[in-house]
């Protein structure tokens, strides 16, 4: 089992070693939702879009417990109570997995490769390891793409998008595209919509009928920002993308 077979104390996190991670990860399966929420704050490591040494085993554990009854126990309560104190545990886990997957996605790698002559994965073993495991993570997320709880379902779609960039998962993109379109029909969150629209574009889908005025404004604003940044390179601005 990942908790027992990992030398956590030897792995770096944003705040030192991972020696305290096994206890926090185990509490993600506690019967008390407040305990699970506190454990998520401690166990789901992340800082400045970096894949740390402990990130991959944490991600493996998170993927392994997505189908555990304890992580699904609060979904009926959350659905019945819009003012529930804690979001569904599986939604929290999926949101972290999604954020981590985007930190290791193709766009991020391309940016890093520009600074390392196309060989960034030779110096970042942690990102390489995470990217290699994307099929395993995707198949753990896939059953939740049609979850009853909307927060879990939406988080699963957003997590699956960057994972599906793996070459072995190209055959899953059509089914994921249908769910991404469904997500766009209901979500008003700016981050979620940008990620969903970017994914559909990259998979060759026409998104003209899916964009609302706010989407267009955000896309055009970002394009202007990119153009200004490109023009500033070598003239006192950044010479490349920030390293985080």
ChimeraX attribute file (.defattr): number of C-alpha atoms within 10 A of each C-alpha:
attribute: neighborCount
match mode: 1-to-1
recipient: residues
	/A:1	7
	/A:2	13
	/A:3	16
	/A:4	8
	/A:5	8
	/A:6	13
	/A:7	14
	/A:8	21
	/A:9	15
	/A:10	13
	/A:11	16
	/A:12	15
	/A:13	21
	/A:14	16
	/A:15	9
	/A:16	10
	/A:17	15
	/A:18	21
	/A:19	16
	/A:20	12
	/A:21	21
	/A:22	19
	/A:23	13
	/A:24	19
	/A:25	20
	/A:26	14
	/A:27	19
	/A:28	25
	/A:29	20
	/A:30	15
	/A:31	14
	/A:32	13
	/A:33	21
	/A:34	14
	/A:35	14
	/A:36	24
	/A:37	20
	/A:38	13
	/A:39	20
	/A:40	19
	/A:41	11
	/A:42	14
	/A:43	22
	/A:44	20
	/A:45	21
	/A:46	18
	/A:47	11
	/A:48	9
	/A:49	15
	/A:50	18
	/A:51	24
	/A:52	19
	/A:53	21
	/A:54	25
	/A:55	26
	/A:56	19
	/A:57	20
	/A:58	22
	/A:59	21
	/A:60	18
	/A:61	17
	/A:62	22
	/A:63	20
	/A:64	16
	/A:65	17
	/A:66	20
	/A:67	15
	/A:68	12
	/A:69	11
	/A:70	18
	/A:71	22
	/A:72	18
	/A:73	17
	/A:74	19
	/A:75	21
	/A:76	12
	/A:77	13
	/A:78	18
	/A:79	16
	/A:80	9
	/A:81	10
	/A:82	9
	/A:83	9
	/A:84	12
	/A:85	11
	/A:86	14
	/A:87	19
	/A:88	25
	/A:89	26
	/A:90	28
	/A:91	23
	/A:92	21
	/A:93	23
	/A:94	27
	/A:95	20
	/A:96	20
	/A:97	28
	/A:98	21
	/A:99	16
	/A:100	24
	/A:101	28
	/A:102	20
	/A:103	21
	/A:104	24
	/A:105	20
	/A:106	16
	/A:107	12
	/A:108	16
	/A:109	18
	/A:110	15
	/A:111	17
	/A:112	21
	/A:113	14
	/A:114	13
	/A:115	14
	/A:116	13
	/A:117	8
	/A:118	13
	/A:119	14
	/A:120	18
	/A:121	16
	/A:122	10
	/A:123	10
	/A:124	14
	/A:125	14
	/A:126	18
	/A:127	25
	/A:128	17
	/A:129	17
	/A:130	23
	/A:131	21
	/A:132	12
	/A:133	16
	/A:134	22
	/A:135	19
	/A:136	13
	/A:137	23
	/A:138	21
	/A:139	14
	/A:140	19
	/A:141	23
	/A:142	17
	/A:143	13
	/A:144	22
	/A:145	21
	/A:146	14
	/A:147	15
	/A:148	12
	/A:149	17
	/A:150	17
	/A:151	20
	/A:152	25
	/A:153	23
	/A:154	26
	/A:155	25
	/A:156	28
	/A:157	26
	/A:158	29
	/A:159	26
	/A:160	29
	/A:161	23
	/A:162	25
	/A:163	27
	/A:164	22
	/A:165	21
	/A:166	16
	/A:167	10
	/A:168	10
	/A:169	14
	/A:170	11
	/A:171	10
	/A:172	14
	/A:173	18
	/A:174	13
	/A:175	10
	/A:176	20
	/A:177	19
	/A:178	11
	/A:179	20
	/A:180	25
	/A:181	16
	/A:182	13
	/A:183	20
	/A:184	19
	/A:185	12
	/A:186	11
	/A:187	12
	/A:188	13
	/A:189	9
	/A:190	12
	/A:191	10
	/A:192	18
	/A:193	24
	/A:194	15
	/A:195	15
	/A:196	21
	/A:197	23
	/A:198	15
	/A:199	21
	/A:200	20
	/A:201	12
	/A:202	10
	/A:203	14
	/A:204	8
	/A:205	13
	/A:206	11
	/A:207	13
	/A:208	10
	/A:209	6
	/A:210	12
	/A:211	16
	/A:212	12
	/A:213	8
	/A:214	12
	/A:215	16
	/A:216	12
	/A:217	12
	/A:218	13
	/A:219	16
	/A:220	12
	/A:221	12
	/A:222	12
	/A:223	12
	/A:224	12
	/A:225	12
	/A:226	12
	/A:227	11
	/A:228	12
	/A:229	15
	/A:230	16
	/A:231	13
	/A:232	14
	/A:233	13
	/A:234	10
	/A:235	9
	/A:236	7
	/A:237	12
	/A:238	13
	/A:239	14
	/A:240	15
	/A:241	14
	/A:242	8
	/A:243	11
	/A:244	11
